[in-house]
């Protein structure tokens, strides 16, 4: 298999208690992640004994998350 490089990106924002609309929550973190930013096609597994079987890596995907501290 040839070598490859994929790029991921992650950003978040922290919302402090005084700006938080949810009662009882001390802080909130909202996050956004992009995996395989360039949407590169790549193989994560292959075996010389099975040349017609290759496991491809995941395409570009997006995630949004929220975390709360009480």
N, C-alpha and C positions, 0 to 999 in steps of 0.2 A: 504494500500500500504506500502511496505517496504521502508525504507530510502535508499538513494543512493547518491553517490558523483561522479561528472564528473570533468575532468581536461581539462582546456583550456590553450593554450600557445600563447604568442604574442611577436614579436620582430620587431624592426624597425631600420632603419639607416637614419640619416640626412645627406644630401649632401649640403654643403655650396655653396654660390654663385660663388666663384672662381673656383670650380670644376664642376659647372653646365653647361651642353652643351646647355640649352634652354635660349635664350636671354630674358632679362627682368625679369627673375625669380630670386628672392633673395635666396630662399632655397627650397629644395625638401625633402620630407620624403617618403620613401618606407617602407611599412609594410607587415608583413606576420603573419597570425593567423591560428591556428589549434583549432577547437572546438571539444570537446569530444575526446581528444587525445587517450584514451584507447579503443575507439569504444565500450563503454559499452552499453548494451541493458537495457533500463529503461522505465518505464511508467510515463508520466507527468500528466496523468489524469485517474481516474477510479471512478466509482460510485457504491456503494453497491446495489443500486436499479437496476443497469444494469450490472450484473456480466460478461456478455459476451462482453462488450464494454470497450476497453482500448485504450487510445491514447498514442502511443509510442513516445519517444523522438527522436530527429534527430541523425543519425549516424555521424561518423567522417566526418568533412568537412574542406576545406581549403579555405583561402581568401588571396588575394593579393590586396594591396591598394597603391595609390600614392596621395600625397597632395602637393600643390605648394603654395608658398607665393610670391606675387608680390610686 
